[in-house]
Amino acid sequence: MSIEKPEVLAGSDSREQILYLLKTRGPLSARSIADSMAMTPVGARQHLHALAEQGLLRRFDRAEKVGRPASYWELTEKAQNRFPDRHGDLTVKLIENVREVFGEQGLDALIARRESESLTDYRAALGSCTSLGARVRKLAQLRDSEGYMAQALQEARGVWLLLENHCPICAAARVCRSFCRSELAIFRQCLPDAEVERCDYLLDGARRCAYRISAR
């Protein structure tokens, strides 16, 4: 299994890098964080406690297969709000206004237009890719550039995962899940030689959205 690791945010300090690491990988132990950032466990713990004092992290214990439970760190809601949401309040208000003025049909037409434009752009970008893996990696790059903090992971031969560690349109998706259905439809049309299924869903309580992509 191989994964394309995201680049650490350019110009960020160690604490910002820790937040980014936990956002993209989920809860981690202090030792795992230290190993990932090439620092001592003592140094990592100092940063973790400082972030916890700011209300950005919380620690919890997780049962291990053997021995005592281990301590892990995860982002708080305050920390999650540091990542961009593309002007969520304004977007929600606009969606409500479209519903009031044009009804659900008008909102569906708006989403369909967005879907068509995205599909055109993605297909053009994927046109030079010669394999499923190359298309999934390229799609992850495109989504990452749009703020989804996306990664491509090969789960098995012919099976890939597209991981989206952040949703920059989450506020809009919460009031209109058609955005989520549209994005799944876009992926399926971009990858006609594969089965695409959403296996993790942020709005159902998962920490991120993930899509399993299997060669037909």
Backbone hydrogen bonds in HBPLUS format (Angstrom, degrees):
<---DONOR---> <-ACCEPTOR-->    atom                        ^
c    i                          cat <-CA-CA->   ^        H-A-AA   ^      H-
h    n   atom  resd res      DA  || num        DHA   H-A  angle D-A-AA Bond
n    s   type  num  typ     dist DA aas  dist angle  dist       angle   num
A0154-GLN N   A0002-SER O   3.10 MM 152  5.61 152.4  2.18 157.2 164.6     1
A0004-GLU N   A0152-ALA O   3.41 MM 148  6.12 162.7  2.44 161.4 166.2     2
A0012-SER N   A0009-LEU O   3.30 MM   3  5.66 160.2  2.34 131.8 129.6     3
A0017-GLN N   A0013-ASP O   3.00 MM   4  6.26 153.7  2.07 152.9 161.2     4
A0018-ILE N   A0014-SER O   2.93 MM   4  6.21 144.8  2.05 143.2 152.6     5
A0019-LEU N   A0015-ARG O   3.08 MM   4  6.38 159.2  2.12 146.9 151.4     6
A0020-TYR N   A0016-GLU O   3.01 MM   4  6.26 158.6  2.05 146.5 152.4     7
A0021-LEU N   A0017-GLN O   2.84 MM   4  6.02 153.4  1.91 144.8 152.6     8
A0022-LEU N   A0018-ILE O   2.96 MM   4  6.21 162.7  1.99 154.9 158.0     9
A0023-LYS N   A0019-LEU O   2.92 MM   4  6.09 144.2  2.05 142.4 153.0    10
A0024-THR N   A0020-TYR O   3.03 MM   4  6.23 154.2  2.09 149.0 154.3    11
A0025-ARG N   A0021-LEU O   2.93 MM   4  5.97 143.2  2.07 146.6 156.8    12
A0026-GLY N   A0022-LEU O   2.91 MM   4  4.86 138.5  2.09 124.0 130.3    13
A0028-LEU N   A0073-TRP O   3.16 MM  45  5.51 146.2  2.28 145.1 150.8    14
A0073-TRP N   A0028-LEU O   2.80 MM  45  5.51 155.5  1.86 144.1 149.8    15
A0033-ILE N   A0029-SER O   3.03 MM   4  6.32 158.5  2.08 152.2 158.0    16
A0034-ALA N   A0030-ALA O   2.89 MM   4  6.10 158.9  1.93 147.7 153.8    17
A0035-ASP N   A0031-ARG O   2.89 MM   4  6.12 161.0  1.92 151.8 156.4    18
A0036-SER N   A0032-SER O   2.97 MM   4  6.12 158.1  2.02 145.7 151.7    19
A0037-MET N   A0033-ILE O   3.04 MM   4  6.18 142.1  2.19 145.7 155.3    20
A0039-MET N   A0034-ALA O   3.00 MM   5  4.95 167.6  2.02 140.3 144.2    21
A0038-ALA N   A0035-ASP O   3.42 MM   3  5.14 163.6  2.45  96.9 101.5    22
A0044-ALA N   A0040-THR O   2.95 MM   4  6.27 158.6  1.99 155.1 161.4    23
A0045-ARG N   A0041-PRO O   2.92 MM   4  6.11 159.6  1.96 148.8 153.8    24
A0046-GLN N   A0042-VAL O   3.06 MM   4  6.34 150.9  2.15 146.8 154.5    25
A0047-HIS N   A0043-GLY O   3.23 MM   4  6.55 158.6  2.28 147.9 152.3    26
A0048-LEU N   A0044-ALA O   2.90 MM   4  6.16 158.5  1.95 151.1 158.0    27
A0049-HIS N   A0045-ARG O   2.90 MM   4  6.03 165.3  1.92 153.0 155.5    28
A0050-ALA N   A0046-GLN O   3.12 MM   4  6.25 153.0  2.19 141.0 148.6    29
A0051-LEU N   A0047-HIS O   2.94 MM   4  6.20 156.4  2.00 150.5 156.6    30
A0052-ALA N   A0048-LEU O   2.89 MM   4  6.13 149.3  1.99 144.4 153.6    31
A0053-GLU N   A0049-HIS O   2.96 MM   4  6.18 150.0  2.05 144.0 151.2    32
A0054-GLN N   A0050-ALA O   3.23 MM   4  6.53 134.2  2.45 135.2 146.6    33
A0054-GLN N   A0051-LEU O   3.14 MM   3  5.07 129.9  2.40  92.0 105.4    34
A0056-LEU N   A0051-LEU O   2.98 MM   5  5.40 158.6  2.03 160.0 153.1    35
A0055-GLY N   A0052-ALA O   2.94 MM   3  5.00 156.0  2.00 104.2 111.4    36
A0076-THR N   A0056-LEU O   3.05 MM  20  5.30 156.3  2.11 129.1 127.7    37
A0058-ARG N   A0074-GLU O   3.01 MM  16  5.66 152.3  2.09 155.6 163.0    38
A0074-GLU N   A0058-ARG O   3.05 MM  16  5.66 154.4  2.11 157.8 165.9    39
A0060-PHE N   A0072-TYR O   2.93 MM  12  5.44 155.6  1.99 147.1 154.3    40
A0072-TYR N   A0060-PHE O   2.75 MM  12  5.44 165.5  1.77 167.6 172.8    41
A0062-ARG N   A0070-ALA O   2.80 MM   8  5.40 160.3  1.83 155.0 160.8    42
A0070-ALA N   A0062-ARG O   2.91 MM   8  5.40 151.0  2.00 158.2 149.9    43
A0079-ALA N   A0076-THR O   3.09 MM   3  5.18 119.9  2.47  96.1 110.2    44
A0080-GLN N   A0076-THR O   2.98 MM   4  6.35 155.9  2.04 149.0 156.2    45
A0081-ASN N   A0077-GLU O   3.02 MM   4  6.27 144.8  2.15 146.3 154.6    46
A0082-ARG N   A0079-ALA O   2.97 MM   3  5.35 159.0  2.01 111.1 118.1    47
A0083-PHE N   A0080-GLN O   3.20 MM   3  5.86 164.1  2.23 116.1 120.7    48
A0091-THR N   A0087-HIS O   3.04 MM   4  6.28 162.9  2.07 157.5 163.1    49
A0092-VAL N   A0088-GLY O   2.93 MM   4  6.15 163.0  1.96 158.3 162.0    50
A0093-LYS N   A0089-ASP O   3.07 MM   4  6.30 161.1  2.10 148.3 153.4    51
A0094-LEU N   A0090-LEU O   2.94 MM   4  6.21 157.2  1.99 151.1 157.4    52
A0095-ILE N   A0091-THR O   2.96 MM   4  6.24 156.6  2.02 150.7 156.9    53
A0096-GLU N   A0092-VAL O   2.97 MM   4  6.27 161.4  2.00 151.7 156.5    54
A0097-ASN N   A0093-LYS O   2.92 MM   4  6.19 152.8  2.00 147.4 155.1    55
A0098-VAL N   A0094-LEU O   2.89 MM   4  6.17 157.7  1.94 151.9 157.5    56
A0099-ARG N   A0095-ILE O   2.99 MM   4  6.26 161.2  2.03 152.1 156.9    57
A0100-GLU N   A0096-GLU O   3.01 MM   4  6.26 157.2  2.07 145.7 151.8    58
A0101-VAL N   A0097-ASN O   2.94 MM   4  6.11 160.8  1.97 153.2 157.9    59
A0102-PHE N   A0098-VAL O   2.76 MM   4  5.53 162.3  1.79 150.7 156.9    60
A0103-GLY N   A0099-ARG O   2.87 MM   4  4.33 134.3  2.08 114.3 122.8    61
A0107-LEU N   A0103-GLY O   3.17 MM   4  6.56 154.5  2.24 148.3 155.5    62
A0108-ASP N   A0104-GLU O   2.83 MM   4  6.06 157.7  1.88 150.7 157.1    63
A0109-ALA N   A0105-GLN O   2.95 MM   4  6.15 150.7  2.03 142.8 150.6    64
A0110-LEU N   A0106-GLY O   3.05 MM   4  6.30 148.2  2.16 141.5 149.7    65
A0111-ILE N   A0107-LEU O   3.00 MM   4  6.29 160.1  2.04 151.9 156.5    66
A0112-ALA N   A0108-ASP O   2.87 MM   4  6.04 154.5  1.93 146.2 153.9    67
A0113-ARG N   A0109-ALA O   2.99 MM   4  6.19 148.9  2.09 141.1 148.8    68
A0114-ARG N   A0110-LEU O   3.08 MM   4  6.39 160.0  2.12 147.3 152.3    69
A0115-GLU N   A0111-ILE O   2.84 MM   4  6.08 153.8  1.91 147.5 155.4    70
A0116-SER N   A0112-ALA O   2.92 MM   4  6.12 157.6  1.97 147.1 152.3    71
A0117-GLU N   A0113-ARG O   3.05 MM   4  6.30 164.0  2.08 153.2 156.7    72
A0118-SER N   A0114-ARG O   2.98 MM   4  6.15 164.0  2.01 150.1 154.8    73
A0119-LEU N   A0115-GLU O   2.89 MM   4  5.98 160.4  1.93 149.6 155.6    74
A0120-THR N   A0116-SER O   3.04 MM   4  6.24 156.3  2.10 146.4 152.0    75
A0121-ASP N   A0117-GLU O   3.13 MM   4  6.38 162.9  2.16 148.9 152.9    76
A0122-TYR N   A0118-SER O   2.85 MM   4  6.05 167.4  1.87 157.9 161.5    77
A0123-ARG N   A0119-LEU O   2.94 MM   4  5.98 166.8  1.95 149.4 153.5    78
A0124-ALA N   A0120-THR O   3.15 MM   4  6.26 155.5  2.22 142.8 149.2    79
A0125-ALA N   A0121-ASP O   3.11 MM   4  6.35 153.3  2.18 145.7 152.8    80
A0126-LEU N   A0122-TYR O   2.87 MM   4  6.09 146.8  1.98 152.1 161.9    81
A0127-GLY N   A0123-ARG O   3.06 MM   4  5.90 117.1  2.47 137.8 150.7    82
A0129-CYS N   A0126-LEU O   3.01 MM   3  5.45 160.8  2.05 118.5 124.8    83
A0135-ARG N   A0131-SER O   3.04 MM   4  6.33 152.3  2.12 146.8 154.5    84
A0136-VAL N   A0132-LEU O   2.89 MM   4  6.20 159.6  1.93 157.9 163.4    85
A0137-ARG N   A0133-GLY O   2.95 MM   4  6.15 163.8  1.98 150.3 154.9    86
A0138-LYS N   A0134-ALA O   2.95 MM   4  6.08 155.8  2.01 142.5 149.4    87
A0139-LEU N   A0135-ARG O   2.85 MM   4  6.00 156.2  1.91 145.8 152.7    88
A0140-ALA N   A0136-VAL O   2.91 MM   4  6.14 153.3  1.98 147.4 154.4    89
A0141-GLN N   A0137-ARG O   3.03 MM   4  6.34 151.1  2.12 142.6 150.1    90
A0142-LEU N   A0138-LYS O   2.96 MM   4  6.29 156.3  2.01 150.7 156.9    91
A0143-ARG N   A0139-LEU O   2.93 MM   4  6.17 164.7  1.95 152.9 156.8    92
A0144-ASP N   A0140-ALA O   2.83 MM   4  5.93 152.1  1.90 145.6 154.1    93
A0145-SER N   A0141-GLN O   3.01 MM   4  6.23 153.8  2.08 145.4 151.5    94
A0146-GLU N   A0143-ARG O   3.06 MM   3  5.05 139.1  2.24  96.0 108.0    95
A0148-TYR N   A0143-ARG O   3.10 MM   5  5.58 163.8  2.13 148.1 144.6    96
A0147-GLY N   A0144-ASP O   3.02 MM   3  5.26 163.5  2.05 109.9 114.1    97
A0166-HIS N   A0148-TYR O   3.14 MM  18  4.79 144.3  2.28 134.0 127.0    98
A0165-ASN N   A0149-MET O   3.26 MM  16  5.28 167.2  2.28 122.3 121.5    99
A0151-GLN N   A0163-LEU O   2.84 MM  12  5.10 146.5  1.95 141.8 150.8   100
A0163-LEU N   A0151-GLN O   2.87 MM  12  5.10 165.4  1.89 155.2 158.1   101
A0153-LEU N   A0161-LEU O   2.91 MM   8  5.04 161.5  1.95 149.8 154.4   102
A0161-LEU N   A0153-LEU O   2.66 MM   8  5.04 154.5  1.72 156.1 164.0   103
A0155-GLU N   A0159-VAL O   2.92 MM   4  5.54 133.6  2.14 131.8 144.7   104
A0156-ALA N   A0159-VAL O   3.28 MM   3  5.02 167.7  2.30 133.5 133.6   105
A0159-VAL N   A0156-ALA O   2.95 MM   3  5.02 166.2  1.97 127.7 126.0   106
A0215-ALA N   A0158-GLY O   2.87 MM  57  5.30 162.1  1.90 158.3 163.4   107
A0160-TRP N   A0213-ILE O   2.75 MM  53  4.99 167.4  1.76 149.7 154.0   108
A0213-ILE N   A0160-TRP O   2.72 MM  53  4.99 175.0  1.72 154.7 155.9   109
A0162-LEU N   A0211-TYR O   2.87 MM  49  5.08 159.8  1.91 146.6 153.4   110
A0211-TYR N   A0162-LEU O   2.93 MM  49  5.08 151.2  2.01 137.5 146.9   111
A0164-GLU N   A0209-CYS O   2.86 MM  45  5.27 165.1  1.88 171.6 166.5   112
A0209-CYS N   A0164-GLU O   3.22 MM  45  5.27 154.5  2.29 153.2 150.3   113
A0170-CYS N   A0167-CYS O   3.27 MM   3  5.19 149.1  2.38 116.6 112.4   114
A0173-ALA N   A0169-ILE O   2.92 MM   4  6.20 159.2  1.97 155.0 161.9   115
A0174-ARG N   A0170-CYS O   2.91 MM   4  6.12 146.2  2.02 152.6 160.5   116
A0175-VAL N   A0172-ALA O   3.23 MM   3  5.56 133.7  2.46 103.2 114.2   117
A0176-CYS N   A0172-ALA O   2.98 MM   4  6.10 124.2  2.30 141.0 157.1   118
A0179-PHE N   A0176-CYS O   3.28 MM   3  6.33 170.2  2.29 126.1 126.8   119
A0180-CYS N   A0177-ARG O   2.97 MM   3  5.24 123.9  2.30 102.1 115.4   120
A0181-ARG N   A0177-ARG O   3.11 MM   4  6.55 159.4  2.15 151.4 156.9   121
A0182-SER N   A0178-SER O   2.85 MM   4  5.93 153.1  1.92 143.7 151.2   122
A0183-GLU N   A0179-PHE O   3.05 MM   4  6.30 152.3  2.13 142.6 149.2   123
A0184-LEU N   A0180-CYS O   3.12 MM   4  6.41 160.2  2.16 151.8 156.2   124
A0185-ALA N   A0181-ARG O   3.04 MM   4  6.27 155.1  2.10 144.3 151.5   125
A0186-ILE N   A0182-SER O   2.90 MM   4  6.21 148.3  2.01 147.5 156.4   126
A0187-PHE N   A0183-GLU O   3.07 MM   4  6.37 162.9  2.10 151.5 154.5   127
A0188-ARG N   A0184-LEU O   3.08 MM   4  6.34 159.9  2.12 149.9 155.2   128
A0189-GLN N   A0185-ALA O   3.04 MM   4  6.26 151.5  2.12 145.6 152.8   129
A0190-CYS N   A0186-ILE O   2.89 MM   4  6.10 146.8  2.00 150.3 160.2   130
A0191-LEU N   A0187-PHE O   3.02 MM   4  6.12 134.7  2.23 142.4 153.5   131
A0194-ALA N   A0191-LEU O   3.11 MM   3  5.63 149.3  2.21 125.5 125.0   132
A0216-ARG N   A0193-ASP O   3.15 MM  23  5.93 163.5  2.18 145.9 141.1   133
A0195-GLU N   A0214-SER O   2.72 MM  19  5.09 157.9  1.77 152.5 157.0   134
A0214-SER N   A0195-GLU O   2.89 MM  19  5.09 159.2  1.93 147.5 153.0   135
A0197-GLU N   A0212-ARG O   3.04 MM  15  5.36 160.2  2.08 146.8 153.1   136
A0212-ARG N   A0197-GLU O   2.75 MM  15  5.36 150.7  1.84 166.1 166.7   137
A0199-CYS N   A0210-ALA O   2.80 MM  11  5.58 146.6  1.91 135.8 146.6   138
A0200-ASP N   A0210-ALA O   3.30 MM  10  4.79 157.4  2.36 129.7 126.2   139
A0210-ALA N   A0200-ASP O   3.04 MM  10  4.79 156.7  2.09 123.8 122.3   140
A0204-ASP N   A0201-TYR O   3.00 MM   3  5.41 155.2  2.06 112.9 121.0   141
A0206-ALA N   A0201-TYR O   3.22 MM   5  5.43 155.6  2.29 140.7 133.3   142
A0205-GLY N   A0202-LEU O   3.06 MM   3  5.37 157.1  2.11 115.1 116.4   143
